[in-house]
């Protein structure tokens, strides 16, 4: 039997009555589901979904269209089969024949029972402490998406089977109930009450929702829509900001798309447990409690993140609820639009929060970084099983699709795109759609835009969008200028060398036309491997030394690579006046070049350093966020190089001004640098910037010995680890011994113990590392179980380049003991990946000793020891070794020349200028030096 429901029958309406005694700690509930159905194609069975339901009692009546008030004739020659493995409830005749003729209508009444669980799937329960009465209150709530409605009631549990739902709940009179629609009536039966709700518009089963609780509410009505926040009594007041935001967001979305919110109310319920942060049920959004209720008014970062999350769910009331996907292949049409327009609406409401900058870090960076993906797939991907359906709610549906939507929002002119989306919502409201319905609506809107008339792609919007919805990877666009014949060749390739091609919206900024404001498409590159056009065809004016930037504000979801001469021209502009180039494009330069550096495919390493030079004047978080990654990559490649100290000197020059601005005691809080702070702290300390080392040392000392927390830091968890790691980088012997003593007396089960253990891996002192490993692993009272210690040792080896020779020596000295540890062979095999070429002989000798000892001791793991000639040996260092061989001498020469020239310029300027007070001198020198260099470039 197929995993999909047949299309022979269709639900016209549901009447759902759930009876619960959750207040008595009774997790069993009973249900009565009545479904009116229509037979669309003659069949011998009616197939529904049902999962973990039992005690079925089923009655079927044939309805008469001429007598709608008539209860219907009982059909008594039927039985049912329950297939729990496939979650099917099948109603069929006792003897096989076509019992249900096309055009007929039937009423199914299904009585059943089921158990609530504690996981947020189907109908589940949770407990709350009622402080006022010193008692426990039990609450029931639902999670129907994606395939959990079948755990609550028998139904057509696929999004295309939309229907009306009339919901009735019987519960304790001490509790109240909310559902998708407002309450129609309450009937009291003494200890129990039945709450009946108004009938919903047609909607998919995955949006059915209700909550039974003792929660209280605050409400506000605007434009005929009543919005309420429900929470426990002691939490309720913390929901006022969420209510205020919700009222604004609904009104803004209505105005933006010209389409009203169609239900009379929208509730926001704060739950102790929820599936994810929130669920967008139509008219009844459920949230994890700490995502809805404002806990700390001083935490701007969390405040903004919670608003974005709430506005994402509110956007779903249009994208997914009003217009739904016909199948889970199109989840991106729900999640991508809700993600992107959640940001757009938040930006319109709170422009000072600059949430579109957050979009770059939290959404676009993940979409660009395929290392974030567990599985790579197209946005539109067919799925069938419950597990595959659940897995399609992934980074591609949320983040990549949001970036594709953003790209075309800009490329097709924002008003044209929004008009197309509005027409799509209006045309298909209360219905289901596939991707072609959306693409054709956008095509119609583009045809109405006079600015696009005459474009060769004018009638190809469907093809353009299909090329993005059905591709697995992302494109890299190479821009190669021919400076002699004034042409540009555009080449496209998949980031994974896969045979995929796209219609790619390109736009241009240049030295003679440096505007980055207009982000609509200038030229759609067709899905060809390469395409050459003249400057005249592209309507570009460029001289040989002019710079050209493609993909203004990085609104397009593709990487851009330039020829070396153009990169040099961009570097000259950055050094002369970096603000001419948009900060998102400054960031994109480093993001796009990073894979080339990683694969040693850059044509000129010098141009990378020329691009980095301007960073001492960079004040924008996004540019630093990407540049920091490039610096970190170069730091890793140059760690063992002769020029490593010169490189650190160069980085100190770049990072000093922004570090002092962000981290000195008198520095003002700058929430827009939230995501870059961690990276900046790390590269500054790794470059041995004295101010950074002193800052992290003091913070770490206060945390370890005074327990002064720094949880107020944005991006807390990443910053916490980096702060402690950098804070122990260079410890005096006295401080190291104190920390080791502290480690010995700290409870092993606490996170504080973990903090000390993980921080100490970062010390650069080899004697300290040796002592640390002895205490950690070979001490009589081991601080870590043998099993964990081997896994941890492998982690330290991979993440700390300074620790590698120490760990190698440690294994060499202690292998006879370590061979008896679980996972030792796995550890040895893993670190073999990082053996440098010059250490191969030492590796072979140690491996032979380990093998001989393990055979002598008859240890079974000897069979899994890596062969000495395995391709794995040194494979993780090959790229670094190739980088060193190819570029180290060039980098060394560039750094010596640059640092020498910079020192000469600074000395000359200091001789010519009066010396101010000490606090201004270094910044003045940097500024003056920059002006001198800029004037020199201007004369070239």
N, C-alpha and C positions, 0 to 999 in steps of 0.2 A: 504494500500500500504506500502511495506517495506520502511524504511528510507534510505536504500542503493540503489544506481543505479543498474538496471539490467545489466547483462553482454551481452545482445543481440547485442548491437551496440558498436562501438569503434571509437574514433576520430583518423584520420590519420594526419590531419594538420589543423591549425587555421590561418586565415588571420583576424587580428583585427585592425580596424581603429576607433580611438577615436577622436572626435572633441570637443574642449573645449574653452570657452571664459572666463576662470577664471580671466584673466586680467581686465575684465569689471565688476567684482563682480557678474558674472552670474554663479551660482553654478550648473545649469543644463548642462549636457553634452549629446552628441548623440553618438551612437555606431553603427558600422556595423561589425558584426561578420560572417565570412564565414568559415564553418567547413566541411571538407571532411570526411565522415564517411564510415565505412565498417559494413555490416550486418553480424554478426557472427552466429546468430541463428534466424530463421524466427520469425517475431514478427508483431504485429499490431500497434506498437507505438515506437517512438523514445523519450527517456526521458533524459532531460538535467536539470542542476541546473540553477536557476535564482532567484535573490532575490532583491526586491525593484526596479526592472526594469519595464518599462511600454511602451506603444505605440508600441507594437510588430507588425512588418510587416515581414512575413516569406515566403520565396520562397524555394521550394525543387526541385532539378533536379536530374534525374537518370543519372549516369556517365557510360560511356562505356569503358571498359579496352582496347579494341582494338583501340579506338580513344581518347587518353588522352587529345589531344588538343581541342576536341569537348566540348562545354559548357554544354551539357547534355540536355536531354529531360525534359521539365517541367512536374511535377506531380501536377495536379490541383484539385484532389478530396480529398485534405487534409485540415484539420483545426488544431487549437491548443487549448489547455487548460492550463491555468496558475493556479497553486495551491500555493498561497503565503504562506500558513501556513507551508507547507513542502518544499517550495522553489523549486518546480518542474515546468518545462515548458515541456509539453507533446505534441508532434506532432503526429497526428493520422488521419485515413481516416474518411470522413463524415459518411460513413456506416461501421460498424465494420466488418473487415475481415483482413486476414494476408496480409497487403499491402507491407511488406518489406521482401523479400526472402533472405535466407542465401546466402552469396557470392556476393550480389549486393553492389554497392557503390553509395552514394548519396552526393550531395553538398547542405548544408543548408546555406541560406543567411538570417540573422536575423538583421533587423533594429530595434532600440529601443532608448529610452531616459532614463535618471536617474538623480538623484541629488547627488552632492558631500555632504559629511558631514564634521564636524569638528573633529570627533573622528577618530583615525587612524585605520579605517576599510574600506576595499574597496578603492575607490578613494576619497580622502579627501583634503581639502584646509587649508592653513594657511597664515597669513599675516606677512610681514616684513617691517620695516621702512627703507627706502632708505635715509640715512643721507645726501648723496651728493645732492640729488634733493628735499629733504624734502617732500617725497611722500611715499605712501604705495604700496608695490608690493605684489601681490597675487601668491602663489605657490601651485601647485597640486602635490600630491605624492600618492603612493599606498601601501596598506598592504593586501596581499592575503592570508597569512597563519593564521589560518589553513583552514577556510571555507569562506573566504571573496572574493575570485576571482569571485564568483557568484554575488557579488554586483557590479562588473565592467563589466562583459559580460556573456552571456549564455555559459555554458561550462559543461564539465564532471568534476565536482569539487571534485574529489577523487584522492588521490596520485597515484593509480595504472594506471590511464588513462593518460599515458604519450604521448606527441605529440610534433610536431614542431610548433613554433609560429612565424608568420611574423607580426610584429607590425608596425603600422603607426599612427602618432599623428599629428593632425592639431591644431595649437596654435598661439598665438600672435607672430608676427615677432620680438617683443622686448624681447621675452623669448627664451630659448633653451630647448631641451629635451634630456634626456638620458634614456636608457632602458637596457635590459639584454645584448644585442649585440651592436657592433659598428654601427654608422650611415652609411647607404648605400647611401642615397642621400637626398638633401634638395630641396624642390620646393617652391619658393616664390610666393605668391598670393597677393602682396601688404601688407596689414595690417596683413595678416595671412601667416604662413609658414607650410608646411607639411614635417615632418621628417620621413623618412622611414628607418627602421633598418634591418640589416641582419637577416636571419632566424636562430632561435635558434636550438641547438640539441634537441632531444626529452627530454621533462622535464614535471614535474607535474605542474598543474595549480597554486598551492600555491606558486610557485617561480616566476610567472609573475610579472614584476615590471616596472614602469617608473616614472620619475619625470619631471615636467615642471616648470622651474624656470629662474631666472636671475643670477644664481650662476656662479662663476668663478672657474677655476680649476688649479691645479698644477699636473704634471705627471712625470712618470719615466718608462722607458721600460727596461726590463731585461729578457733574455731568450725568447724573442718574445712575452712577455705578457706586455701590457701597463697598468699600474695602475695609477689611478687619484683620487685625493681628490677634491670634489666639496663642496663649501661653499659660504656664502656671502662674499663680497669684504673685509669687515673689519675683518672677522674671518679667512680668507684663510691662512694667514701666520702661524697661530697656528696649521695648519694641517700637517706641514712638518715632524714632528716626527712620526705621524701616517702613512704617506706615506712611510717613511724609514722603519718602522717596517713591513708594509704590504709586501714590496718587499722582505725583508729577510724571512718573514714567509712563503710566497708562495714557494720560492726556497727551504726552509728547509723541508717543507711538501713533495715537489716533490722528494727530495733526500731520505727522511725517508721511504716513501712508494714505491719509484721507479716507480711512476706514475705521468705523467705531468698534470698540470692544463690544461684543454682542451679548454677553450675559449681564444679568442685573447686579451681580456681586462678584468679588474676587477676594477670597480668604487667604491668609498667610499663616500657617500653623507651625509653631516651633516644637519639634519633637526631640526627645532624648536620643532616639535612634532613627536614622533615615537612610535610604538607599542613596549613597553619595551625599553631596552637600544639599541638594534639593531635587524635587520632582515637580514637573510643570502641570500636574493635573488641571484640567479646565475648570476654572472657578475655585479651585482649592489647591494651592501650591503648598507642599509640605517641605520643611527645611530641617536640617540638623540644627539643634537649638543655638549653638554658638556661632552659627553662620547668619542667623537672622537677628539675634538680640545683641545690641551694641554693648560689649563688655567693658571696653576701655576707650573713653572719649579722646584720650591722648594718642592712641595708636592710629595715625592717619593711614598707614599702609593697609591695615586690616579693614578699616572703615571703607576705603575705596574698593578693596577686593570683595567685600560683602555686598556693596552696592552693585558692582559688576555682576556678581553671581545672581542677585535678585532680579536685575534688569534682563539678564539672560533668560531667566524663567518667565518673566513677564512677556518678553518677546515671543516666547513659545506659544502664547495665547493666540497669536496670528500664525506663526510658523510651526505647524505640527498639530495644533488643536483646531483652528478654523479651517486650515488646509492641511491635509494629512498625506503622508506618502502611501502609495498603493501597496508597497512592500518594503521590507527592511533594507533592500538594496539601496534605497534612497534616504537612509538615515541622515546623510550629510545635508539634505534639503531642510531638515529640522534643525540639526545641531550647528551647522555652519552659519546659517542665517541668524539663529538665536545668539550665537557667540559674537558674530560681527556687529549686528545691530544692537546687541547689549552694550557694546563699547560705544557705538555711535550715539545712542540715546544718552548714555552716561556723560559723554563728552559735551553734548548739547546742554545738559542740565548743569554740569559742574566743570566748566572749561578750565578753571584754575588747577584742577587735579591732573590735567594733561594725560588722560587715560589712553590716548592713542599712542603715546610713548610706551606705556605699559603693554599695549597690544604687541609692539615690536618684540619686547623681551619675553612676555608670557605666552604669546601665540606664534608669532612669525619665526622667532628663533628656533622653536621646536619644529615648526613645519619645514624650515630649511635644513635642520640637522636630522638626517636620516638615521643617525645612531640612536635617536630617541625612539625609533619605531621597533616594535616587537616583530611585526610582519608588515612588509610593504605590499600594498594593494592599490588598485584604482579607487577613487572616491565612490564610484558606482560599482559595487561588487555583489554578485548574487550569493545569497546565503540561504540555508534551509533549516539546519538543526538549531535547537534552542541554544546550544553552546556557541555556535557560529553567529547567531543573531546577537547574543550578548557581547561577543568579541568585536562586533562591528561598531560598538560605541567606543571608539578609540581616538587616538591623536589625529588620525586622518579625517574622521567625520567632524571633529570639533575644530582642530587647529588648521590643518591644511586646507580644508574646504572654506573656512573663514577667510583665509588669505587669498584663495582663488576668487571668492565673492568680492573681497576688497579690491582685487586687481581690476575686475570688470566694472565695479562701481566707479572707479577712476577712469578706466580706459574708454568707456562708452559715454562719458560725461555723466556726472553724478545725477543730475536731474532726469536725464534720459533713462538711466538705469532704474532709478526709484519709480519713475512713471511706469516702466515695464513691470516692476515687481508689484506695484499697487494694482495694476490691471490684472495681473496673475492672481493676486489674493481675492480681488473682487469677483473674477470669473469663476474661480474654483472654490469659493467659500462653501463650507459644509460638504465638501467633496474630497476625493482622493486624486493624487496626481503622480506622474512620473517626471523624469528630468526634461523630456521633450516639451511638456506643457509649459514649463518655466522658460526653456530656451526660445520657444516660439513667441511667448509673450514679450521677451526682450527683443526678438527680431522685429516684431511689429512696432515697438517703441523706437528702435533705431531707424526704421524706415521713415518715421515721422520727423526725424531730426535733420533739418536742412543742412547742418554742418557736415554731415557724412555723405551727402549726395555726390555721386560720381566716384566714390571709393570702390576699388575692385573687390573688396570683401563685403560690400554692403548687404548682399543677400546670403551671406555665409555664416550668420551668427550661430546657427545650430551646429555647423561643422566646427566652428571656432571653439565653442564651449564643450562639445563632445571630445575634442582633442585633449582637454584638461580633465574632464570627468572620467575618462577611460584610460588614462596613462598611469603607470605605476610610479615613475620617478619624476624628477624635475629637470628642466632644461638648463644647460649652460650655454650662454650666448657669447661667442667670441667676436670682438669688434676689431677688425684689422684694417687700418687706414693705409691707402696707397698715397704717399705724399707727393708722388710725381704726376700721377694722372687724375688726382682729386676724386678717387672713388673709395668706397667703404665696402668691404666684404663682411657679411654677417654669416657666421657659422653656428649651427645649433647641434648639440648632442645631449644625450641623456647623461645625467650625473653618474649613472651606473653602466655606461657604454651599451645600454640596451637600445634596440632598434625602435625608438619612439621619436615622433616628431610632433610639433605643436604649431598652432597659430599663435604667435607671440606678439603681444602689444608692446611696441617700442616707442619711446619718446626721448627727446634730446634736449640737453642744455650744453652751452658752449661758451668759450671765452667771449665771443661777440654777441651771444644771446644767453646771458647767465641766469635767466629766470627759471626758477624751479616751482613756480606756483601752479601752473596748469599741467595737470597730470593725465589728460586724455591722450589717447593713442595718436601718434604722428604717423606711424607706419606699422601695419600688421605684417610681420615676417611670416610667409607661408610655410607649411610643413615640409621644407626642403632642407637638405644637408647644408647647403650654403647658397647665398644669394648676394650678388654684387650690384650696387647702385652708385650712381654719381652723386656728388654733393648737390648738384642742381635738381636731380630727381627727388632728393630728400629735403630740398629747400633749406640747405644748411650753408652757412658762410664760415669757412675755416681756412686759416693760413697754416703753414707748416708747423709753427710753434704753438698754435692754439690748442687748448684742451677741449675734449669732448666727453660728456657724461651721458650714459644711456640708463634709462629706468629712473626717472626723476622721483625723488623721495622714496625710492625702493618700493613703489606701490605694486610692481610686478613680482610674481613669485618665480623668479629665475635669477641665476647667477650671471654676472657680466665680467668678462675678461678682456683686457685691452692689450694692444701691442706696447712694447717697452717705451717707444718714443712718446706715446700718448700718456702713459703713466708718468713719465718724466715731466711732461707738461702739467699734469695734475699736481705733482709734487711741488713744482715751482709755484703754482697758484696757492697751494696750502701754506707754503712757507712765506709767501708775500702777504696773503690775506685769506686765511682759511674760511672765514665767514661767508665768502662769496659762494662757496659750495655748500649745499644743504647738509645739515648734520646727519640726516639719514643716509645720504650718499657718502659722506665721510666714513660713516660706520660700515656701509656696504663695501667700500674699497677693501677693508681688512677682512670682512667676512668672506668675500668672494675669492680673495687670494689665499686664504688659509689652507684649503685643500691642496693647492699647488705647492705650497711650502711643505706640507706634510708628505706629499708624494715626490718631492724634489723635482718638480716640473717647471719651476720658474725659470724664465729666460735670463733674468738679471737679478741677482740677489741685492746688488747695490741699490736698485730702485725701491726695494722694500724699505731699506733704511732711510732713503730720501723721503719716502712717504711718512715714516715714523717721526722724522725730525720736528715737524710742526707741533707735536703733541704737547710740548711744554706750554703752549698757549691754548690748548683745547679745554673748553669749559662745559662741554655737553656730555651727558651721561652715556647716551647711546654710542657715540663715537668711542669713548673710553671702554665701554663694555666689549666691543669687538676688537679694538686695538690691544686691550689687555690679553685677549686670547692669543693674538699674534705674538705678543711679547713672551707669553708663557711658552708658546711653541718653540720660539727661538731659544729661550732659556734652556729648555730641555735638550735641544739639539746641540747647544754650545757648552753644556755643563762640564764636559771633560776636555774642552778645547783650550788651547793656549790663550785665546783671546777672551776667555770667559770673564776675567776681571775687567777688561776694557768694556765688554758688553754691559756689565753691571754699572759701570761708571756712566755709560751713555744712558741707561734706563733711569738712573738716579736723576740725571739732568731733566729727563722728560717728565718724571712723575712728581718731582719735588713741589712745584707750585700747586697742583691740584690736591696733593696729600695734605699740605699745610692748610689749604682752604677748608678741607673736610674734617680733619682729625685733630687740629690743634684745639686746646681748651676753649679758646675764644671763638671757635668756628661756629657759624650759625647752622641750624639744621637745614638740610636740603633734601626734601623727600624725593625729588626727581633723580637723585643719585642713589636711591635705595639699592637698586640692583647692581650698580657698578662698585659700590663701596667694598664689597668682599674681594672682588678681583683687584681693585686698586691697592688695598691693604696687602694682598698677597704678593703682587709684583714689586711693591715698594720694599717690603721686608726681604724678599728674595734677592733684591738688588742691594741689600745691606744699607738702606737709607737709615741713618742714625735716628732720625726722629720717629721712624716707624718702629724700629727695634725697641726704642725706649718706651714708646706708647704701648706696644703689645706686651712688653715685659711687665710694665706697671699694672695693666689691666689683668694680666694672668696672675700676677702675684696677689693682687687684691681678691681675685676670685678663689684662688687655691687656699690662701691662708686667712682671709678675712670673710670669705663667702659673700663678697659683694658681687651681685649678679649684674650682667649687662644685657638682660632680656629685652630692654627697650630698643636694642639695635634692630633696624629693619632687616628682613631676610635672616631672621635670628639664627636658625639652625646651621646654615652654611657659614655665617659669620662667626658663630660660636666655635666651630671646629677650626677655622682658619686663625682666629684670634689666639686660641690656645697653642696651636701649632707654631705660629710665628713667635709667640711669647716665650717659648722654651728653646728657641733656635740657638741662642748663644748664652748658655748658663754658666755662671761661675761655679767652681767646685762646691762652694758652700751652699749655693741655692740648689744645685743638683742633688746633693745629699739630703737637704731638707725635704725636697719633693719625693725622693725615694723613701724616706722615713714616713712621710705622710701616706704614701701608697701602701706601705706595710700595715698601717693601722686602720685603713679605710674599709668599710663594709663592701665586700665583693659584689653584692647584689644591687648596689646603687649606681645611678647614672654618673655620680661624682667620681666613683672608681673608674668607670669607663672613660670619663674625660681625661683623667691623669694618664691612664694606660695609652690612650690614642694620642695624646699630646706629645708624650715623651719620644715617640717615633721620629719626631721632627728635629731633634737635636742634631747639630752639625759636628759635635765633638765626638770623635771616634772612641775615645776612652770612656765617655759617658754611655755611648751606645753599647759598648762591650759589657760594661757593668750592668746596664739595663737588661740586656739579653740574659746574662748570668742569673740575675735575680728573677727574671720573668719565667725562665724555662728550666734552669738546672738547679735552682735553689731547693733546699730540702722541703720547705713549705711553699710549694709552687703557687704562684698567684693566679695561675690560669690552668684549666684542665688540659691534659696532654693533647686531647683531640683538637681543642680550640687553638692551642698554642701554635700548632703547625699551620693552620689556616691563617692565623694572624701574622706569623712570620712571613708567609708568602705575600700577604697584603703589604707589609712594610717594605719588602724587597721590591715590589712593583712600584710603590708610590714614592719611595725615598731613594734618590740616586746616591745620596751621601751614605746611606746605610748599606748599600750593596756589598762593598768590599768587607765591611765588618761582619755582615751576615755570612758571607762566603767563608771568611776565616773562622767564624763561630762553628759553622757546620763541619769544616775541615778538622777542627779540634774536638768536636763532640759527636761525630757521626755514630760512634758505637752505642752511645746512649740513645741518640735520636732515632736510630733504626727501629727501635721498639715502640716508638710513638705511632699512634694511628695517623694516617695521612702523610707520613714522612716522605714516602716515595712520590706521592702526588706533589708535595712541596718541591722536592728535588727536580722533578720533571718540569714543573712550572717555572722555576727560576732558571732552568736551562735555556728558556726562551730569551733570557736577557744576558747571556754570556757573550762578552765582546770577543772579537776575532783573536786578539792577542792572548786571551785567557783559555783558548780551546785546549791547549796541552794540559793545563791545570785541571780543567773540567774532566778530561779523559782519565787523568791519574786518580782524582778523587772518586770518580764513578767506579773505577776498577776496584778501589779499596772498599767502597760501600758494597759492591757486588760480592766480593770475596767474603766480607764479614757476614753478609746476610745468608750466603750459602753455608757458611760455617755454623751459623745459628739456626739454620733451616727455617728461615723466615719466608713465608709464602709470597710476600709482596715483591720478592726479587724478580719474579717473572714479568712484572709491569715496569721495571726500570727502563728508562729511555735508552735506546741504543746510542753508542757514542757518535755514530755517523748520521744520526737522525737529522732530517731537514729542520726540525724544530729548534735545534741548538742555535741560539743567537738570532732567531728570526725576528724577534721584536726590536733588535738593535740594528738590523740591516739598513733600515731607512736612515737612522741617525748616522751610521758609519758612512753611508753613501753621501749624505748631506755634508758631513765633515770633509770627505775626500773632494767633493765637488766645489764647496763654497767657503771652507774655513779660511783659506789664505786670502780670498777676496774680501771677506768680512773683516779680517784682521787689518788689512791695508786700509779699508774704508774707515774703520774705527780709529786707527792711529791718525789718519789724515784729519778726520772730522774733529776729534778731541783736541788735537794740536791746534787746529785753526780756531776752534771755539775758545781755547785758553788764550791764544794770542789776541783775539778780538776783545775778550773780556778785559785783559790787562791793558790794552790800548785805550779802551773806553774809560777804565777806572783812572788812568793817568790824565785823561782829558776832562773828566767830570769831577765836580766837588763831591766829597763823600758825605752822604747824609747819615742819619742815625742808623744803628745796626739793624733795626727791625725792617727797614725799607731797602737796605742795600742790595740784598741778593735778588729781590724781585726787580729792582731798578736795573741791575746788571743784565738780567735775563731779557728785559724789555729792550734795553739799549742794544744788546747784542743782536737781538732779532731785527731791529731796525737797520743795523749795519749790514747784516746778511741780506736783508730785503733790498737795500739800495744797491748792493753788489749785483744781485740778480737782475735788478731793473736795468742795469747798464749792459747786460749780456744781449 
